[in-house]
Structures are given as C-alpha cells and as structure tokens.
Amino acid sequence: MEDKLLEKEELQTLKDFRIKEENIILSFGQLAYQRVQLDEQEDDLLDFKKKFDKERSEFASTLTTKY
C-alpha cells in the first residue's frame, strides 16, 4: 500500500482550522469568566440597593416621627 501525504495547502487548512477552534474555545472561556464577574457585580449591586432601601426607609421613619 502506498503512503499518501497531505499536500501543503491541505496541511495549512488543517492548521487554520485548529487555530480557529482554539480561538473559539478561548472565547468561550473568556465569556464564562465575564459571566462570573457580572454575577458578582449584580450581587454587589443588590446588596447596595438593600442598604440604600433600608437607609431611605429609616430616614423616612425619622421624618415621620419628627413631623
């Protein structure tokens, strides 16, 4: 049986596919990381909002009691 070798262009095409796939995988990893960061930011913002709501409510109660 005769060994057949890939042509130069075919090898380059395979390398290009590998590079594109690696870029896709990397992009998915970056996207997952960004989602984690956004989730953390959302949690921080919700905590800040809860504190804000509490402070506003306490201030309103103070004004209601005073006036």
N, C-alpha and C positions, 0 to 999 in steps of 0.2 A: 504494500500500500504506500502510496506516495504522500509524503508530508506536504501539507499546503500551508503557506504562510499568508498572513493578512497583508494586504497592501498598506503602504504608508498612509494613505488617506483614510483607510478604514481604521487603522490604529489611532490616528488623530481624532476621528469621530468618536471612537470609544473613550478616549481620554477626555474629550469635550463633554460627553455625557456624564462621566464620573465627576468632573468639576462642577457641572450644573447641579447634579444630585447632591453633592457636598454643600453647595450654596443653599439649596432648598432646605436641607437638614439643619444647617446653621441658622437659617432664617426662622425655622420653626422653633428652635431652641431660644432664640432671642425673643420671639413673640411670647413664648411661655414665661420667660423671665419678666418681660414687661407686664404681663397679666398679673403676676405675683406682686410686682411693685404697685400696680394700680389698685389691687385688692387692699394692700396695706395702706395706701393713700386714702382709699374710701373708708376704711376702718378708722383712721385718724380723723377724718373729716366728720364722721358720725359721732365720734367721741367729743369733738369740738362743738358740734351742734347741740349735743345733750347738755354740755356745760353751759353753753350760751342760753339755751331754753331755761335751764334752772336759774341762772343769774337773772334773766329777764323776769321770770315768774316771781322770784324773791323780791326784786325791786318793785314790781307791780304791787305785791302784797304790802310792802313797806309804805308805798304811796297811798294805798287804800286805807291802811291803818292810820296813817298820819292825817289824811284829809277825808 
